[in-house]
Amino acid sequence: MSAAKIKKGDKVVVLSGKDKGRHGEVTKVLPKESKVIVSGINVAARHKKPTQANPQGRIERSEAPLHVSKVAVEDPKTGKPTRVRFEVRDGKKVRVAARSGELING
């Protein structure tokens, strides 16, 4: 398995869909499904029926997973979307923003 280009805690930009252009932080990565969950992005509303515990019923809002191809890592320097490449610096393999050459934290 290759190294992950997008990791938990990364700042990302949504490239397509209803949330295109919005920024958020990756809260969870689902590598087997090639999906990520981004805070505040792709929020789905689920209607819950009234129960004895909650006779009112409610609308639960939660982030739905996005495919990794729909998000790009945010360049630490410019804040724009960038591709990620790997380089060896000081004997360590690190992630680098292709747009600016800036090191991506993590």
C-alpha positions in Angstrom: 0.0 0.0 0.0 1.3 3.5 -0.9 1.6 6.4 1.5 -1.5 8.5 2.1 -1.7 11.8 0.3 -4.5 13.0 2.5 -4.4 12.4 6.3 -6.6 13.1 9.3 -6.1 16.8 10.4 -5.2 18.0 6.9 -6.8 21.3 5.7 -8.6 20.5 2.3 -10.5 22.3 -0.4 -13.6 20.7 -2.0 -13.1 20.6 -5.8 -16.6 19.6 -7.0 -20.2 19.2 -5.9 -22.6 21.3 -3.8 -19.8 22.4 -1.5 -17.3 23.3 -4.2 -14.7 25.9 -3.1 -15.3 25.4 0.6 -12.5 24.7 3.1 -12.5 22.2 6.0 -10.4 19.9 8.1 -10.4 16.1 7.5 -11.8 14.4 10.6 -11.7 10.8 9.4 -10.1 8.9 6.5 -11.7 5.7 5.1 -8.9 4.3 3.0 -10.7 1.0 2.0 -13.6 3.1 0.4 -11.3 5.9 -0.8 -13.3 8.4 1.1 -12.8 11.2 3.7 -15.1 13.0 6.1 -14.5 16.7 6.3 -15.9 18.9 9.1 -18.8 21.1 8.1 -18.8 19.8 4.5 -21.4 17.5 2.8 -23.8 17.7 5.8 -26.7 15.3 5.5 -29.9 15.6 7.5 -31.5 12.4 8.8 -35.0 12.6 10.1 -35.5 10.5 13.3 -38.9 9.2 14.3 -40.3 10.0 17.7 -39.4 7.4 20.3 -40.3 6.9 24.0 -36.9 8.3 24.9 -37.4 11.3 22.6 -41.2 11.8 22.0 -40.4 15.0 19.9 -38.4 13.3 17.1 -35.6 15.2 15.6 -33.4 16.0 12.6 -29.9 14.7 13.0 -27.2 16.5 10.9 -23.9 14.8 10.2 -21.1 14.9 7.7 -21.3 12.3 5.0 -18.1 10.9 3.4 -16.7 12.5 0.2 -14.6 10.7 -2.4 -10.9 11.6 -2.1 -10.8 12.7 -5.7 -13.3 15.5 -4.8 -10.9 17.1 -2.3 -7.4 18.6 -2.6 -5.0 19.5 0.1 -4.9 23.2 0.8 -1.5 24.8 0.1 0.0 26.0 3.4 1.4 29.2 1.7 -1.5 30.3 -0.5 -4.6 28.5 0.8 -5.4 27.3 -2.8 -5.8 23.6 -3.7 -2.6 21.7 -4.5 -1.4 18.3 -5.5 0.8 16.4 -3.1 4.2 14.9 -3.9 6.6 13.0 -1.7 10.2 14.0 -1.2 13.1 12.7 1.0 14.3 15.5 3.2 16.9 14.9 5.9 16.5 11.1 5.3 12.8 11.3 6.0 9.9 10.9 3.5 7.7 13.9 3.7 4.7 15.3 1.9 5.2 18.5 -0.1 2.7 20.9 -1.8 3.3 20.7 -5.5 2.1 24.3 -6.0 4.6 26.0 -3.7 7.1 23.3 -2.6 6.0 24.0 1.0 6.1 21.2 3.6 2.7 19.8 4.6 2.4 19.3 8.3 2.1 15.7 9.6 
